[in-house]
């Protein structure tokens, strides 16, 4: 860990390696985690960023002390999951990053039990030390492999966020049919799975197979395009609901008003919400299978 702040020029890149912009940042932390070289930086506006690798894609972007700030477009888009759940008493987040998703949910669903799981204890430590992540009586962090945690869930959740697929690689044991069946069993019938998934072939050549595998397990699967990013939000439902898209937008608008969210939830639908129909030509991913 660095004990002295260093200032440097950081090149922000997309997942496809395209150079986007160069910004001046202070280096708050640099060290090794289970994900390799890990950096925490802060720019001139006080925005803190978590990266894996020297100039890796941003994993989390957080404004210290501001729980409303969802700096990465996918984090805001992922909140559409709120419109697919009837009641939120229990929430699970797999993959902590900087902790902005669970902390945003903590602010607006203060009575909900929120469990956060990450395989790397150092990432949880960084989230607490440099970002806004804080445990309390209803928000608990667990250091465990996500699949092992899911397979031992005793009380199902209303909403599960899966934020463990990174540009650095897809944990294959978190993408198979067997894992998704366990994920479905850990979810209430009225609940929803919200997965952040890289969709560009260069970064994730398994994208279509992953979607096909979700279709194999869940009754309804939607994808939501994330603006200005190479990832999509996947919404998976264990029961068929057949909601027209305008009804989903209406529900999103009502939640924004009821919860007084800092943005209009219905606006995240504008880039495009698509209900998947048929991906039969793609491979279903299985434990022990040969993935290409």
N, C-alpha and C positions, 0 to 999 in steps of 0.2 A: 504493500500500500504506500502511496506517495504521502509524504508529510509536508511537502511544499507544492503550492499550486504552480503549474506551468501554463504559459499561454502559447497557443499554436494556432495555425490555420487548419481548419478541418474541411475536407472535401466531402460533402454529402452526396451519396450516390443512390440511385435506385437499385432494386434487386437485379436488374439486367446489367449493372455496371456502368450505366450512362452517367456522365458527370453532370450534376445539376447546378450546384452553387458552392461557393467557397465562403465560409464564415469564420470569424475569429472566436475562439472558445478557450476557456480555462479548463485545464485537465485537473479534475478533482480526485480521481482515482484511476489507477492502472494496476492490474494484477491478473493472476490466473484463476479461472474458475473451471468448472467441468466443461464449459463451452469454449475453453481456450482463453486467449488474451481478451480481457474485458475492460472497457473504459467507461467512466462517467465524466461527462463534460458539462460546462455551463457557459451559455453565450452571454452577450452583452445585455440581453433583456431578462436574464435570470432564468432562462429555460434550460432545464437539465435533460441530458440525453444519455441513454444506456446503449452501448454498442458492443458487439462481439467482433473482434478483429481490429486491425489497425485503422481501416476506414470502412468497416462493415456497415450494412444497412442498420438504420435506427430500430432498436427493439422497443424502446419506450421513450416518450417525450413528455416531460412533466414540468409543471410550474410549481416550484416549492411554495407550499402553503395554500395552493388554489386547487381544491378538489373538483371544481367545475371544468378545469382545463384538460381536455382530451386532445393532446397535441398531434397524434397520428390519425389520419383519416379513418383507418380501420377501426380504431377504438370507438369513435363516434358512430360509425356504421353498425358496429356490433350491438349497440343499444336497441336496435330494432327488435331484438329478442324480447324486449319488454312487451311488445305488442302481440306476441305469440303465446303469452302465458296468462292464465285467468287469475292466478293468485301467486304471490311471491313470499313464501315463508322460509324457504331453504334454497340457497344459491351455492353453486360450486364453481370455482375458477381453477382450471388446470393450467399452470404456468403463470408465475407472478410478474416477471419483468420488473418494471418500476412500481408496480402495484396500483396504477391509475384506474384500472377497471374495477377492482374490488373496492377501492376507496370512493370512487364515484357512486357505486351502488350503496355503500355504507351511508353516504350522505342522504340519498333520496329514498332508501328503504331501510330506515334505521331500526325497524323492529325485526328484520329478517336475519336468520342465521346464515352467515357467509363463511364458507370454508375455502381456503386457498391452498393449493398443493404445488410444490416444486421439488424436483429431484435434487437440486443443488442448494445446500444451506447457505453458501456464500451469496447467492443471488438474493435470498430473503434478507440477509444481513445488509446488503447494499441497498435494497429497497427501503429498509428502515432507516439507514444512516443518511442516505443522500436524497431520498424521494419522500413521499408523503405516507408511506405504508406504515400502519400502526395496528397492532392487535388490540382487541378488547374482549368483553364478555361474550359478544356475539360474532366477532370476527376472529377466526383462528387460522393459523398457518401450520401446515404439516409438511415435513421434509420426507418425501417419499416418491417413488416412481408413480406416475399417474395411473398406470394400468393396475399396479398392485393395490392402489387406493380404491380405484373403481370396483375392482373385483371383490372388495370386502365391505362395500357400502351396505349398511343395514337399514337405514331410513332414507327413502328416495328423495330426490331434489325436484324442485319446480323448474329450475333453469340451470343448465350447465354450460359454461363457457370453456371451450377447448382452444387454448392459445399456446400450444406447444409445437406447432409446425413453424419452423423458421426458414429463412433463406439459406442458412448454413446446412440444412438437411432435414429430412422428414424422419422422425423416430418411427421406424416401420411397425413396431409393436403397438403403436397408437393409431394405426390406419387400417388394420385388418378387420375382416368380418367378425372374428371372434371378439376382438376388443369392442367393436361397435355394439355387439349383442350385450356385452357387459355394461356398456354405457347406457343402452336402452333400459336394462334392468335396474339401473341406478336412478332412473328418471320416473316421475309420476306420469300416468297416462295423459294427463292434461298439460304436461311440460314440454320443453323444447331444448334442443341442443343447438348451440351457436359456436361454429368453428371458424377460425381465421385461417384461410388456406391460400397459399401462393398458387397462382393460376397461370403464370407464364411458363411455356415449355422448357425454356433454358434453365429456370430455377427449379421447377417441379414437373418433370416429365411424367409423373404418375397422376397428374391432376384428374384426368378423365377417369382413370381407374379408381381413384379415391371417391369420386362422385358416384360411380357405378356401385361401389361397395356400400356407400350410404344408402343408395336406392334399394339395395338388396335387403337392408335391415329395417329401414324406416318407411312408414306409409306415405309420407309426403316429404319432399326435399326441394328447397328453394336455394337459389344463389342470388346474392346482392352484390352488384359491382361497387367496388370502393373507388371513389374519385381520385385521380392523380396517383394511382398506386397499382402495383402488379399483383394485388391479392383480391380475393373475394370472400364475402361472408357466406357461409353455408348454414342454412336453417333446416334442421331435421326434426320431424314430428313423429311420435310413436303411434298416433292415431290419425285417421283421415278426418279432415275438417272441411275441406272444400271451400275455404273462404275466398271470395272474389278479392282481387287486388285493391279495389276501392274501399272495401271493408277494412282491410289491413291498414290502409292509410288513415281511415277515420279513427280506428283504435289508437294508432300512433299519435294522432292529433289530440285525442281525449287524454291520453297519458301525459302529454306535454303540459296540458292545462292543469290537470289534477295534481301533478307532482311539481309544477312550476320549474320544469327543466330549463337549463340555460340555453337551449336551442330547440327548434321545432323538430321533434322526432320524425314527423312525416317527411321532412326534407331529405332525410338520408335515403329515401326510396327513389328519389329523382334519377340517379344514375342508371337504375334499372333493376327491378326485382323479377326474377324468372322462376317459374315452377318447372322443375325438370320432368320430362315426359319419358324419354327412352334413351338409354345409353347401353343397349344390349350388346353392342359390338365391343365394348371395353371389358377389360379383365377385372374380375372380382379378386381382391387382395385377401390372401389367406395366410394364417400362421404357417411358417415352413414352406411357403410357396416360392417359386422362382419368379422374381420380379424383374421386369425389363423396362 
